[in-house]
Amino acid sequence: MLRVIKRYESRKLYDTEESRYVSLDEIAGWVREGQDVRVVDNSSSEDVTTQTLAQIILEEGRNGSSRLPSELLHELIRFGHRAWSSGVEQVQQGVDKLVRSSVDRLGPVREAREEMNLLRSRLEKLESSLSELEGGHRATKRRTPGRKRGG
């Protein structure tokens, strides 16, 4: 369910579900818990959710409580403009790429991935060798002459 928050000119935020004023920290907590929020300017009815969420990120950065790596913020800025024109898919791909590169930095994961690639390569070579052997075996059977009758 979508939680609607009204933002007043005084920048106060009013939760329409609980009929009370709320803080940016409370909204951040709801979002972390999986709640979807929509922040609407009370006077113009303009959707200001994006600005409010960006403000939450900014405030957490100022307080030093942000857990977002700077690489992710860079990627969001790089892909942000394109996301409006070509959709959220590019942002998702950028985040996926960032996550993969972050995971690759972990030694055991990187080593496991390298080992998997090596095993995949060996398996491909084995399959190729088996195919060659099967092909040669069939050709040999066809060339073997049969016995002549009545000779």
N, C-alpha and C positions, 0 to 999 in steps of 0.2 A: 504494500500500500504506500502511496506517495504522501509524504508529510509536507504540508504547505506552510511556509514561513512568510510572513509579511515584513518587509523592511520599510520603516517610516523615515521621513526626512531627517529626523534626529539620529538616524542610523540604528535605532533600536530595532531589535528583531522580535517578532511576535509569533509564537507557535499557535496556529489556529486549532490544532488538535487538543492541546492541553489548556488553551486560553490563558497563556502567560508569556511574559517576556523571557527570552532565552539568550544565552551567550554563544559566541563562536565556538567555544570549547564544547558546549553541549551539542551543537550541530555536528562538529567533528566526531564526537563520540557516537552519535547516531549513524553517521556515514560509515565509521569503522565497524559498527555492528551489522552493517548490511542494509540499513534503512535508506530509502531513496528520498531525497528532499528536493523541493522546488522553492526557490526564494523569489518572491514577487514584490516589486516596488508598489507600495500601497497607493500612491497618487496616480501613477501612470499605467499600472498593471503590467509593466515591462518585466520580463523574466531576467532576473539578475543573479541566477544561480551560479553561473560561471565566475562572475566577479567575486561572489561571496566565498566560493570554494578556493579561489586563488588567494583571497585575503586570509583564509584559514591557513593555507600553506605558508604564506608570507609571515604570519604571526608565529607559527610554529618554528620557522627558520630563525626569527629574531630571538625567540626564547631558547633556542638551542635544543628544542625537543623534536625537531624534524628528523625523521629517519630516512628521508629520501636522499639517495646518492645524487651528487651533482650531475653525474652522467645522465640520469633519468630526466632531470630538469632540462638539461641541454637538448636531449632528444625530444622532449615535449615541445620546447620552443621551436626546434627545427621542423618538426612535423605538424605543429599547431596550425600554421597557415595553410599548409597543404590539406590538412584534415577537413577544413571547411569546404575546400573545393573538390576533394576526391573521396571524402568519407572517413569514417573512423577506422577502416581497415588498415590504412597506412600507419596510423598511430599504434594499432595492435601489433603490426609487423615490426615496428621500431622497438616497441617494448619487448617483444619476443626476442629480437636480436640482442637487445641489451641484457636480457635475462640469460640467454645462451652464453654471451661473452662473459658475464659475471660468473656463471657456473663453471665455464672453462678455466677460470682463474683458480678454481679450487683444485689442488693437486690430485687427490684421489679420483675425482670425477674426470679430469683431463686424461689421466693415465688409463682409466677404464675405457674412455672413448677411443683412445689410441689403440688399445688392445683389441677392442671390438672391430675397428677398422682393419687391423692386421688379420684378425680371424676371418673377416668378411673377404679380404683379398685372397687368403689361402683357400677358402671354400670355393671361390670362383675359379681358381686355378685347378682345384681338384675336380670340379664339375666339368671343366673344359677337357681335362685329361681323360675322364671317363667317357665323355662324348666321342673323343677321338678313338679310344679303344673300341667302343661299341661300333663305330663306323668302320673301322678296319676289320673287325670280326665278321661283320655282315658281308663285306666285300670278299673276304677269303672264302666264305661258304659258297658264294655264287660262282667263284672261279674253280672250285674243286670239281673235277670231272666225275661223272657217275660211271658205274660199270656197264660194259657193253654186253648185250644179251646174245646168246647163240653164237658165240664166236669161236 
